[in-house]
Amino acid sequence: MEAYCVKCKTKRVMRNPQPVFTERAQAATRGECTECGTTLFRMGLTPAHAGMTPPPAKPAAPRKPKVSKDGRTRKAPPRRGTNRLVIVESPAKARTVGKFLGSAYRVRASVGHVRDLLRSQLSVDVENDFEPRYRVPKEKAQVVKELQGEVKNAAEVYLATDPDREGEAIAWHLIEAAKIDEDQARRVVFHEITRDAIEQAFSHPRAIDMQLVNAQQARRILDRLVGYKISPILWDKVRSRLSAGRVQSVALRLVVEREREIQAFVPVEYWSIEAELAKEETRRQKKRPSFIAKLWRINGQEVDLKTESDTVKIVDDLENATYTVARVDKRERRRNPSPPFTTSTMQQEASRRLGFTARRTMGVAQGLYEGVDIGPEGTVGLITYMRTDSTNVAEVAQREAREFIGGKYGQHFMPPQPPVYKTRAKGAQEAHEAIRPTSVFRTPEAMKPYLERDQFRLYEIIWKRFVASQMAAAIMDVTTVDIDARPAHRPDGELPTYLFRATGSIIKFPGFLVLYEEAREEGEGPAEEGEGKILPPLTVGEILDLIRLIPEQHFTQPPPRYSEATLVKALEEYGIGRPSTYAPIISTIQQRGYVERVDRRLFPTELGFTVNDLLVAHFPEIVDVGFTAQMESNLDLIASGEREWVPVLREFYDPFAVTVTRAEANMPKVEMAPEYTGETCEKCGSPMIVKVGRYGRFVACSNFPACRNAKAYQIKTGAICPECGGDLVEKKTRRNRVFYGCANYPTCNFATWQKPLAQPCPACGGLLTQASKDTAKCIRCGEVVPLEALEAVEVAQA
């Protein structure tokens, strides 16, 4: 029998279990922890209770009347029912939790936050210790009213909101809005929605952690102060419906500065020389096995070839050189698995491997966490809480993973001890867990029939990443060969020494690679030098034949533009934002029109450049990476109780208020040039321009207000609909997934998930869609065409 040990903070086997009854005649079992000796206690009837007679239930002691400071007796609290009420955030989570708790509990959903700052005003009294003014939004009034009715009939109210600062704040707001008495409220926290986790959480309720609440309040107030003080200045100086934010503006600055690095980059020419070599004994073979070695040193110095003329001289030397194996180094290299996912790494991997945006990743993960109906088991949460920056793993999950690995792959695929991963994120909440499956025995293949496509794809990489993280390291046999090349002669009499190097590696023991390997950004090389290259057996002093020399021109490359994955990685490395904020940050800078996502890369728009430059010039501290990271550290100190939230806000606000006043007076007014669409208005003939409204971009007549013609903004692909000849435009589903459809919808229903190309199929003239990063496919004849060939045709036509 197992029970939860408060000292070990996990379930332990109970030693010397003894059946007992509580004072209220309820059956239970008492024992000791096998690890630390702490007394364990577990409620419930067991076979050991058979034949035992429960004692008479002891009546509850009468409640003493509360006496106020002036000696007067307070009114008795109102009589309540015997119901147990549980409040969670979402209806999906309510259904899953309710299934595990049974009929003894009533589970209700708050549908997110029930109180917030007023939208129409600052709602923060900066003169009175930043006291926030909260209200129940109109759309939540009915929800709160129903919760108040449920609370009146409940003896206990369990607040089972998410296990992070925002969840703690929601629980506190629920107490205030639903009028939950202090003696009613019970805070329960679980990181996975499974029967064991919920039973454990409800057996150990606690009070609201006001340190976490204050840290979240401070974050909310900070963001409100920055947004509501700076955004009106942008409305006045640039245009309406713009916004600035404490973190979003720093993210925008990173994107803009990277773009400027790329624009200012001057490519520098350099050359490399490789030699294709083969063993002498293979001369008679038609297809001689060969390998590539790269010129590594010249006269003991690193190779630095800057011009073609320098390269040609060396190639002339090497054409008639003798190639001799100088050194053969063989060694083993261990390659350890990546840790299980955090929010940041999950978003990065989903972007690289699945093409998901950060927002889409979190939406799918939310569904997996809150629960999926998996047939015989009913509805159960498939993954642990998905907003975390910790790589910790519960002992019970490690034991389960080792059991699975040993059973499927064998004992040699398990490390001697369960691995422990150190969290890299600044201010990580180590009490949390990494993102993992709630049970490794729910394999992706077993869950596939119950999951939607996106759910299955994300669950698969979460499951594989976690299981691989608990497996043994891969062992690589790495061979490095140095080859001397000595020219036979040279006109000037000098005979320099050339050193070539070849590296190859093969997998000696696959370890975790048998299951999973982390994806890499486009353009990144292999994780290990020489990975996948096999060198022939070579001995020192062996003479090799030169097959050919490969001189190649290169140019230095600018830093790559941010993708959503690399931007999240940068924010995490700088200590900016937290797991719950990455996706909203990236979504906001795109929704405001500051950044566009093209082919998975983030490009700042003209508006983005303008807003960033104004903020950098007039609010340098607010958009400073170091300053923003320090504010995040201060919020962490509030959460840990090391600092009070009001002084932190005061330290920030006093100089900030001075900066705002100065910016209002000194920031110049900027006239943004209109963005013309190339179309003319059907009503008055004026040019159509792109505008930004409450719901995003739209196209309107430039002759406004005389002409009020307007229509939806469409991103044209340049391709023609194969069914009606209309324009094919980019569209989005309700879940923000991009697809391409005919602009004449609903008259024409043609649509495709693959990006259509403007060039027609060279074989039949049909519509080409991008099948991969290198190829296109015709939807009419099925012809596969390399994209390079299409680009060559486009250049020739130009």
SVG drawing of the C-alpha trace seen along z (x, -y; Angstrom):
<svg xmlns="http://www.w3.org/2000/svg" viewBox="-28 -70 93 80">
<polyline fill="none" stroke="black" stroke-width="0.4" points="0.0,0.0 1.2,-3.5 0.5,-6.9 1.8,-10.4 4.8,-11.3 4.9,-15.0 8.7,-14.9 9.6,-13.0 7.0,-15.0 5.9,-11.9 4.1,-8.6 5.9,-6.0 5.3,-2.3 3.7,-2.1 5.6,0.0 3.6,1.7 0.2,0.7 -2.4,0.8 -6.2,0.4 -7.7,-2.3 -10.8,-4.5 -10.9,-8.2 -12.9,-10.1 -15.8,-10.4 -15.7,-6.6 -14.1,-6.8 -11.9,-3.9 -8.2,-4.6 -4.7,-3.0 -1.7,-4.3 1.9,-3.3 5.5,-4.5 7.4,-5.8 10.0,-3.1 12.4,-5.9 12.3,-8.4 10.1,-6.9 7.5,-9.7 4.0,-8.6 1.8,-8.0 -2.0,-8.1 -4.4,-7.0 -8.2,-7.2 -10.4,-4.4 -11.8,-0.9 -9.4,2.0 -9.8,5.8 -7.9,5.5 -10.9,3.6 -13.0,6.7 -14.4,7.8 -13.6,4.6 -16.3,2.5 -16.0,-1.2 -16.3,-3.3 -19.3,-5.6 -18.7,-8.8 -17.6,-11.7 -19.9,-14.7 -18.2,-17.8 -17.3,-20.4 -19.7,-23.3 -18.2,-26.4 -17.3,-29.1 -18.8,-32.5 -16.2,-34.9 -15.5,-37.9 -14.3,-41.2 -11.6,-43.5 -14.2,-45.6 -15.6,-42.5 -18.8,-42.2 -19.9,-38.8 -19.9,-38.6 -22.9,-37.3 -22.8,-33.6 -21.8,-32.7 -24.6,-31.8 -25.6,-28.1 -24.2,-26.3 -24.9,-23.1 -22.7,-20.0 -21.7,-20.2 -18.1,-20.4 -17.6,-22.9 -14.6,-22.8 -13.8,-25.7 -11.4,-25.4 -10.8,-27.7 -12.2,-25.8 -15.2,-23.6 -12.9,-20.9 -10.9,-20.8 -14.0,-20.8 -15.3,-17.7 -12.1,-15.8 -11.6,-16.7 -15.3,-16.0 -15.0,-12.5 -12.2,-11.7 -13.8,-13.3 -17.2,-11.7 -20.6,-12.8 -19.4,-14.0 -18.0,-17.2 -19.7,-19.8 -17.1,-21.1 -17.7,-24.4 -15.6,-26.5 -14.8,-30.2 -13.9,-30.4 -10.6,-32.2 -10.3,-35.4 -13.4,-36.7 -11.9,-40.1 -9.5,-42.5 -8.5,-46.1 -11.0,-48.5 -10.3,-48.6 -11.5,-52.2 -9.0,-53.8 -5.6,-53.2 -7.3,-51.6 -4.2,-51.9 -4.0,-54.5 -0.3,-55.5 -0.6,-57.9 -2.1,-55.3 0.6,-52.5 -0.6,-51.5 -3.9,-50.2 -5.6,-48.4 -9.3,-48.9 -10.7,-45.5 -14.1,-44.9 -16.0,-41.9 -16.3,-42.3 -19.8,-42.4 -19.3,-39.1 -18.4,-37.4 -21.2,-38.8 -23.5,-35.8 -20.7,-33.3 -19.8,-35.1 -23.5,-35.3 -23.9,-31.5 -20.7,-30.8 -22.0,-33.0 -25.1,-30.8 -23.0,-27.6 -20.7,-29.0 -23.7,-29.7 -24.6,-26.0 -21.1,-24.7 -19.3,-23.7 -15.9,-23.7 -14.8,-25.5 -11.7,-24.0 -9.9,-26.4 -8.2,-24.2 -6.9,-26.8 -3.5,-26.3 -0.4,-25.7 1.4,-29.0 1.3,-32.7 -1.6,-33.5 -3.5,-30.5 -2.9,-31.6 -4.1,-35.1 -7.3,-33.7 -8.0,-31.7 -7.6,-34.9 -9.9,-36.8 -12.5,-34.0 -12.5,-34.4 -13.1,-38.1 -15.7,-38.0 -17.6,-34.9 -17.6,-36.0 -15.9,-32.9 -15.3,-32.9 -11.8,-32.3 -12.9,-29.1 -14.5,-27.8 -11.6,-28.3 -9.2,-25.4 -6.4,-25.9 -5.4,-22.7 -2.6,-22.4 -1.8,-19.6 0.5,-19.5 -1.3,-16.8 -5.0,-15.8 -4.9,-12.2 -6.7,-10.3 -3.5,-9.9 -2.5,-13.6 -6.0,-14.9 -6.4,-12.6 -3.1,-13.7 -3.9,-17.4 -7.3,-17.2 -5.8,-15.4 -3.3,-18.3 -5.2,-21.6 -3.5,-24.8 -4.3,-28.5 -3.8,-31.1 -0.1,-32.0 -0.3,-35.8 3.4,-36.1 2.5,-34.5 -0.6,-36.6 1.4,-39.8 4.0,-38.9 1.2,-38.4 -0.5,-41.7 2.8,-43.5 3.3,-42.1 -0.2,-43.1 0.2,-46.6 3.6,-47.1 2.2,-46.1 -0.8,-48.4 1.4,-51.4 3.7,-50.9 0.9,-50.2 -1.5,-52.9 1.1,-55.6 3.1,-55.0 0.4,-53.8 -1.6,-57.1 1.7,-58.9 2.0,-56.6 -1.6,-57.3 -1.0,-61.0 2.5,-60.9 2.0,-58.1 -1.5,-56.7 -4.3,-55.2 -4.6,-51.6 -0.9,-51.2 0.4,-49.7 3.6,-49.5 4.4,-47.0 7.0,-46.2 8.0,-43.0 6.5,-43.1 8.5,-46.3 11.7,-44.5 10.8,-41.6 10.1,-44.0 13.5,-45.7 15.3,-42.3 13.6,-41.7 14.3,-45.2 17.9,-45.2 18.5,-41.8 17.0,-43.1 19.3,-46.1 22.3,-43.8 21.3,-42.0 20.8,-45.2 24.2,-46.6 26.0,-43.3 28.8,-43.4 29.7,-39.9 33.4,-39.0 34.8,-36.6 36.8,-33.6 37.8,-30.3 38.2,-26.7 39.9,-23.7 38.8,-20.1 40.5,-17.0 38.7,-13.9 41.1,-11.0 41.1,-7.2 43.3,-4.3 45.8,-3.0 44.4,0.5 41.1,-0.5 42.6,-1.7 41.2,1.2 37.6,0.7 35.2,-1.0 33.6,-3.0 36.4,-3.7 35.3,-4.4 36.6,-7.8 36.4,-10.4 36.7,-14.2 39.4,-15.9 39.5,-19.7 42.7,-21.9 43.3,-22.6 46.7,-24.2 49.4,-25.7 52.9,-25.7 51.2,-25.2 49.0,-28.2 45.2,-28.3 43.9,-28.6 43.0,-32.1 42.3,-32.2 40.7,-35.5 41.0,-35.6 40.8,-33.3 44.4,-34.0 45.7,-32.9 43.6,-29.7 44.7,-28.9 48.4,-29.0 47.8,-26.5 45.7,-24.3 48.6,-24.2 50.9,-23.1 48.5,-20.4 47.8,-18.9 51.1,-17.0 51.6,-16.6 52.0,-13.4 49.3,-12.7 50.4,-10.7 48.4,-9.7 50.1,-11.6 47.8,-10.8 44.8,-8.6 42.9,-9.4 40.1,-7.1 38.0,-7.9 34.6,-7.4 32.2,-10.4 29.1,-10.3 26.1,-12.2 23.6,-12.9 19.8,-13.3 18.1,-16.6 16.1,-17.3 12.3,-17.0 10.4,-19.9 9.8,-23.2 7.4,-25.7 10.1,-27.4 11.8,-24.3 8.4,-22.8 7.5,-25.9 10.9,-25.8 10.7,-22.1 7.0,-22.4 8.1,-25.3 11.1,-23.5 9.6,-20.1 5.8,-20.7 5.7,-24.3 3.5,-25.4 3.3,-29.0 3.8,-29.5 0.1,-30.3 -1.0,-27.2 1.4,-25.0 0.0,-26.3 -3.6,-25.9 -3.0,-22.2 -1.1,-21.6 -3.9,-23.1 -6.3,-20.5 -3.9,-17.6 -3.5,-18.9 -7.2,-19.5 -8.2,-16.0 -9.0,-13.8 -11.6,-11.0 -9.4,-7.9 -12.1,-5.3 -12.1,-2.7 -10.3,-5.0 -12.6,-7.9 -11.4,-11.5 -7.9,-12.0 -5.2,-14.6 -2.4,-13.3 0.4,-15.7 1.4,-17.6 1.0,-21.4 2.4,-23.1 3.4,-26.4 6.7,-25.7 10.4,-26.6 11.6,-23.6 13.1,-20.4 12.4,-18.5 10.7,-15.1 8.8,-13.4 10.3,-10.2 7.2,-8.1 7.4,-9.3 11.1,-8.3 10.4,-4.9 7.6,-4.4 9.8,-5.5 12.6,-3.1 10.1,-0.3 8.9,-1.1 12.4,-1.5 13.7,1.7 10.7,3.7 10.8,2.4 14.5,1.7 16.4,3.6 18.3,2.8 21.4,1.5 19.3,-1.4 18.8,-2.7 21.5,-4.8 22.6,-3.4 20.8,-6.3 17.8,-8.4 19.2,-11.6 18.9,-15.0 18.7,-18.0 19.7,-21.5 17.3,-24.2 19.0,-26.9 16.2,-29.5 16.8,-32.4 14.4,-32.4 13.0,-29.0 10.4,-27.7 12.0,-24.4 9.0,-23.3 7.3,-22.8 7.7,-19.8 8.8,-19.5 6.2,-18.8 5.8,-15.1 3.2,-12.5 1.1,-11.6 1.9,-7.9 4.5,-6.7 2.4,-3.6 -0.1,-5.8 2.1,-5.6 1.4,-7.9 0.4,-4.9 -2.2,-3.8 -3.5,-7.4 -3.7,-8.1 -7.3,-7.0 -8.5,-9.4 -6.5,-12.5 -6.9,-15.1 -4.0,-15.5 -2.4,-18.4 -2.9,-16.8 -1.3,-13.6 1.7,-15.3 2.4,-17.4 1.8,-14.5 4.2,-12.3 7.1,-14.7 6.3,-15.4 6.2,-11.6 9.3,-10.8 11.3,-13.7 10.5,-12.6 11.2,-8.9 14.4,-9.7 15.5,-12.0 15.4,-9.0 17.5,-6.8 21.2,-6.1 23.6,-8.3 24.5,-7.5 28.1,-6.4 29.8,-7.5 33.0,-6.1 34.8,-9.3 37.8,-9.0 40.0,-12.0 42.6,-11.7 45.4,-14.2 46.9,-14.0 50.2,-15.6 50.3,-16.9 53.8,-17.7 54.3,-19.3 56.8,-17.5 58.4,-20.8 57.8,-24.6 59.4,-27.2 60.6,-29.4 62.1,-26.4 59.9,-26.8 58.0,-23.7 55.3,-24.6 53.6,-21.9 49.8,-21.4 47.7,-19.6 44.3,-18.2 41.9,-16.8 39.0,-14.4 36.5,-13.5 34.0,-10.7 31.8,-9.2 29.5,-6.2 27.0,-5.2 28.5,-2.5 25.5,-2.4 22.4,-4.3 21.1,-4.9 18.3,-7.6 18.8,-8.1 16.9,-4.9 13.8,-6.9 14.3,-10.6 16.7,-13.3 16.2,-17.0 15.5,-19.0 17.7,-21.8 17.1,-25.2 17.3,-25.3 20.9,-25.9 22.4,-24.3 24.9,-21.6 24.9,-18.2 25.1,-18.0 28.5,-16.3 31.4,-17.1 31.6,-14.4 28.3,-12.8 27.2,-10.3 30.5,-10.2 32.4,-7.0 36.2,-6.9 37.9,-3.8 40.5,-2.1 43.7,-4.1 47.2,-3.6 49.9,-6.2 52.3,-6.5 49.9,-5.2 50.0,-6.9 46.7,-8.1 45.6,-8.8 44.2,-12.2 40.9,-11.9 40.3,-15.7 40.7,-19.0 37.6,-21.0 38.3,-24.8 35.1,-26.6 34.2,-30.3 32.2,-31.4 30.9,-34.6 30.3,-35.3 26.6,-35.2 24.6,-37.7 22.9,-36.4 19.6,-34.7 16.3,-36.4 14.4,-35.3 11.8,-32.6 9.3,-32.3 11.4,-29.4 14.6,-31.4 12.9,-34.5 11.4,-32.5 14.9,-31.1 16.4,-34.6 13.8,-35.9 14.4,-32.9 18.2,-33.4 17.9,-37.1 15.5,-36.3 12.6,-38.2 9.1,-37.1 7.9,-33.8 6.4,-30.6 2.9,-31.9 3.9,-35.1 6.0,-33.9 3.1,-33.1 1.1,-36.3 4.2,-38.4 4.9,-37.0 1.2,-37.1 0.8,-40.7 3.7,-42.1 2.3,-40.4 -1.3,-41.5 -0.2,-45.2 1.4,-45.1 4.9,-45.6 6.2,-42.2 5.2,-39.9 5.8,-36.1 7.0,-35.1 8.2,-31.5 8.5,-31.0 10.8,-34.1 9.9,-37.3 10.3,-40.5 9.8,-44.0 7.4,-46.2 7.9,-49.9 5.5,-50.6 7.6,-48.3 10.8,-50.2 9.1,-53.5 7.6,-52.5 10.8,-50.8 13.0,-53.9 10.6,-56.2 10.6,-54.0 14.4,-53.5 14.9,-57.3 12.4,-58.3 12.1,-55.3 15.5,-53.7 15.2,-51.9 11.8,-50.4 13.0,-48.7 16.4,-47.8 17.0,-44.0 19.0,-44.2 16.5,-46.5 13.5,-44.3 15.3,-41.1 16.0,-42.9 12.3,-43.6 11.6,-39.9 14.1,-39.1 12.3,-41.6 9.0,-39.8 10.7,-36.5 11.9,-38.0 8.3,-39.2 7.1,-35.6 9.7,-34.2 8.9,-36.8 12.3,-38.5 10.9,-41.8 7.6,-43.7 5.7,-44.5 4.9,-48.2 8.5,-49.3 9.4,-47.5 6.7,-49.4 7.6,-52.7 11.3,-52.3 10.1,-51.7 7.3,-54.3 8.9,-57.5 11.6,-57.8 9.2,-56.3 6.7,-59.1 9.4,-61.7 10.3,-59.9 6.7,-59.9 6.3,-63.6 9.5,-64.3 8.4,-62.0 5.0,-63.7 6.7,-67.1 9.7,-65.9 8.6,-63.0 8.1,-64.2 4.9,-63.5 5.5,-61.0 3.4,-60.8 3.3,-57.3 3.2,-56.9 0.0,-55.1 0.4,-51.5 -1.1,-51.3 -2.6,-48.1 -2.4,-48.8 -6.2,-48.6 -8.6,-51.4 -11.9,-52.0 -14.9,-50.6 -17.1,-53.5 -15.0,-56.6 -11.8,-55.5 -9.4,-56.6 -6.4,-54.4 -7.1,-51.8 -4.9,-51.7 -4.3,-49.4 -5.5,-50.6 -5.5,-49.1 -8.7,-48.9 -10.0,-47.2 -9.9,-43.8 -6.7,-44.1 -5.8,-45.2 -8.4,-46.1 -8.5,-47.8 -10.2,-51.2 -10.6,-54.0 -8.0,-56.8 -10.8,-59.3 -12.2,-58.7 -14.5,-60.2 -16.0,-61.3 -15.9,-57.6 -16.4,-54.9 -15.7,-51.9 -13.9,-49.2 -13.2,-45.5 -11.2,-42.7 -7.5,-42.7 -6.2,-39.8 -2.6,-38.6 -2.4,-37.6 -0.1,-34.7 0.2,-35.6 -1.4,-32.3 -4.7,-31.9 -7.5,-29.7 -7.7,-26.6 -11.5,-26.4 -12.6,-30.0 -9.5,-32.1 -9.8,-34.3 -6.9,-35.2 -5.6,-32.7 -5.2,-34.4 -3.8,-33.5 -6.5,-32.7 -6.6,-31.4 -8.8,-28.9 -10.4,-29.6 -7.4,-28.0 -5.1,-30.4 -3.8,-27.8 -2.8,-29.2 -4.4,-27.8 -5.0,-29.2 -8.3,-29.8 -10.1,-31.5 -10.8,-35.2 -14.3,-34.6 -15.5,-32.5 -18.3,-31.5 -19.0,-31.4 -15.8,-29.3 -14.8,-26.9 -11.3,-26.0 -8.8,-25.7 -5.4,-24.0 -3.1,-23.7 0.0,-23.9 1.2,-27.3 0.3,-27.9 3.0,-29.3 2.6,-31.9 4.5,-29.9 2.4,-27.3 3.4,-23.7 6.0,-23.4 4.4,-20.1 0.7,-20.9 0.2,-24.5 -1.7,-23.5 -1.4,-25.0 1.8,-24.3 1.8,-24.1 4.9,-23.9 5.3,-20.3 8.5,-20.8 11.2,-23.4 12.9,-22.2 10.1,-21.0 6.7,-21.9 3.9,-19.6 1.3,-20.1 -2.3,-19.4 -3.4,-18.5 -0.7,-16.1 1.3,-15.3 4.6,-16.5 7.3,-17.3 9.4,-20.3 12.5,-21.5 12.1,-25.1 15.5,-26.0 14.3,-25.2 11.3,-27.5 13.6,-30.3 15.9,-29.9 12.9,-30.2 11.7,-33.3 15.2,-34.9 15.4,-34.1 12.0,-35.7 13.0,-38.8"/>
</svg>
